[in-house]
């Protein structure tokens, strides 16, 4: 069997260093398999977060050779074994221990987003009527498993650390799913501009590139939201109309 050498970051927020482990690689193995084998054979105290091992829970997010990935979806057969395989925790979030980071900031962000607000029912039985194409448009955004790989790779969070001004691509996807829902009547455009920081995104598409669910984050969520913000705050015709309407009401 072929062998692979892993260099895994061990430690906590105060101190850490890379430890080297070598093990045999069997057919069909993924990086998470290797990490769990290392944990079982060589490092019982190695901290790693995982759950489903099937690419659906988003728990085993880490950086493999510098690229944010789900370890359970990263096949060893796709990695060259002639060099050590570098496995690190996500860099954008505070380190707890080894490969486990504190992602709680993301959940606090979600609490601040305006909730789904449906329009009144339009049928006699108290239900709604919607076109299938409108539902299809938002269905993509519901595939998100909150692995936070898109948050990790986003330079606004990772490098500039603007978490107090920027909610990140995961939550632009969440807002897009609300804003484009055919029943929702809430207006989140002012929040997107003033508190959510959508203007900081320069659409490099790095978030789209790492999404394990293949959500087209930039093109289908962020850019349409940017357009909605621009329509409300920067469209000269609409601003002129609003100005005349304001004078008329005085």
N, C-alpha and C positions, 0 to 999 in steps of 0.2 A: 504494500500500500504506500502511496506517496505521503510524505510528511510535510507539515506546515509549521512555521514559526510565527507565533503571535506576540506582539508587544502591546500589553494592556495597561492603561493608566490605572494605577492603584493609589488610593488615598482619599482625602477629603478636601474641604475648602481651605484648610490651613496648610496642608502639605501633601504632596503627591509625587510619584515617580513611576516610570514605566518598568513593568516586570515582564520577563521573557518566558514563554512557555512553548514547548514543541510537542506535537502529537500527530498520530497517524490520521489521515483523512480517508473516510470511507465514501463509497459512491452515494450520491444524493444528499450529502451533508450540506447544511447551511451554516452561516457564521454563528447563529444562536446555538446550534448543536455543538459546535466547537467550544463556545464559551461555557456552556453547561457541562461539557465533558471536562474542561479545565477546572471548573468549580468542583466537580465530583472527585477528580483524581489528584489535583495539585493545590487547589486554593479554596478550601471549604468556606472561607469568609468573603469570597468575591461577591460583591453586591451587584446584582443585575435585575432589572425589572422586565418581566414577561408574563404572558397569560395564555393567549390562544394558540400561539405558534403557527398561525395560519394567515397572517396579514390582515386581520380584521379588528384587533383590539387596539393597535397602535402603541402598545406598551414598551416594546423592545427597541425603541428608537435610540440610535447611537451614531457615531461617525466611524466609518470603515475606510481606512486609507484617506481620511480627510473629507469624505463625502457623506452627508447625512443619509442614513438608510434605516429601514427596518431590518434588524439582523435576521429575522426569520424568513425574509424574502431575498436575502443576499446569498446566492449559491456559491459554494466554494469552487465549483467547476468554472465559474466566471472570473476567478481571481488568479493571477499569476503567483505561483508559489516559490519563485526564485528569490524573492525578497520577503522580509518580515511583514506581516499583516498588522497594520496599526489600528487598534480599536480604542476609541475614546468616547467619553460622554458628550452629549450635545453641549457646545461651547456657549450658546446664547443664554443658558439658564444657570443659576447657582448650583454648584456641585454639592451633593449630599455625601455620597461615598462611591468610589470606583466608577461604575457606569450609570449610576442613578443620579438624576438631577431633580431639582425642585421646579416643577412646572405650574405651581399653584397660581402664579401671576395670571396665567391664561384664563383660569376660571373666574378670577376677580374681574377681568376685562369683560367676560361674557355677561356678568350680572348687570353691568352698566348699560348694555345695549337695549334700546326700546323693544319691548316684546311685540309679538304678533298681535295686530289689532284688526279683526275682520270687519268688513262692511256689513250692514244689516242684511239678513236673509232676503232673497229676492223671489222666493217661491212660497206658495200658500202653506206648504207643510213645514215651514221654518228652516228650509235648507237652501243651498246655493246652487247656482248653475255656472259652470266653468267650461271653457274650451280646452280640449285635450292638449293642444299645442302650447297653451299657457302653462299647463302643469308640467309638460315635458321640459320646458325651459328651466324650471327650478329644480328638477329631479336630480340633475348632476351635482348640485351643491349638497344634497343630502347624503352623498356617498362619503363625506369626510369622516374619518375615524379618530380625529384629534390626536394624531401621532406627533404633531407640532414640528415635523421636519421642515415645513415651509416657514414656520416662525424662526427655527434655528438657522436656516440658510439666509434669511432676509438680512441684508446689510444694515438696514435702519435699526434693527434690534441687536444684531450680532456685533457690529462694529461701532455704531454711533450710540448705542444704548439709550434710545429715545423712548423707552417703555412708558414714560409718563406722558408722552405726546402722540404715541403711535400704537394702534391696536394690532397691527400685523395682518398678513394675508389670510390666516385662518379665519379671522373675524370679519374681514371683508367678504369672504365667501359666505359666512353666516348672514351678514346683512344683505348681501345680494339675494340670498334665498328668501329673505323676508320682503325686501323692496320689490322684487319681481313676482311675488306671489299674486295671483289674480284677485285674491280676497283682501289682501292687506291694504289699509288706508293710512297707516302711520307714515309720517315724513321724517326721515332720518338724515336728510341732506345737510342740515346745519351742523349736526353732530359730526358727520363725516368730515366736514371742513374744519370745524373749530376744535374739537376734542379728540377725534379719532385719527387725525393726521394723514388723511389719504393723499394730501399733497406731497408728502415726503416720499411716496413711492415713485420711482422713476422707471417702472415697468421693464426691469431687466429680465424678467421671466425665470429667475432662478427658483422661485417658489413652485412654479409649474413643473420645472424640470425634476424636482425631487419628490413630487406627490405620488405616493404608491397607489392611489386610487385613480390616477390619471385625470384629475380634475383640471380643466383648463382655467386655472385661477386668474391669470393675468387678462387674457382676452375675453373671457366670459363673465368674470365677476368684477375685477378691479377697474378695467377700462370703462365698462358701462356705468359704474358708480361715479367715476371721475366725470363722465359726460353729464350725468344727472346733476352733479354739483356745479359744473360749469354752466349748465342751462339756467340754474336758479340764480347764481351769484355773478356770472360774468357775461351772460348773453346781453348785448347792448340793446336789442329790440325789446326784450322782456323788461330790462331795467327802465327803459324809457316809458314803456306802457305802465309799469308800476308807479313811476313818478307822476304821470298824468292822472292816474287813478287816485293817488294820494291827494293831489291838489283838488280833484273834483269832490272828494269826500270832506274836504275842509270847509 
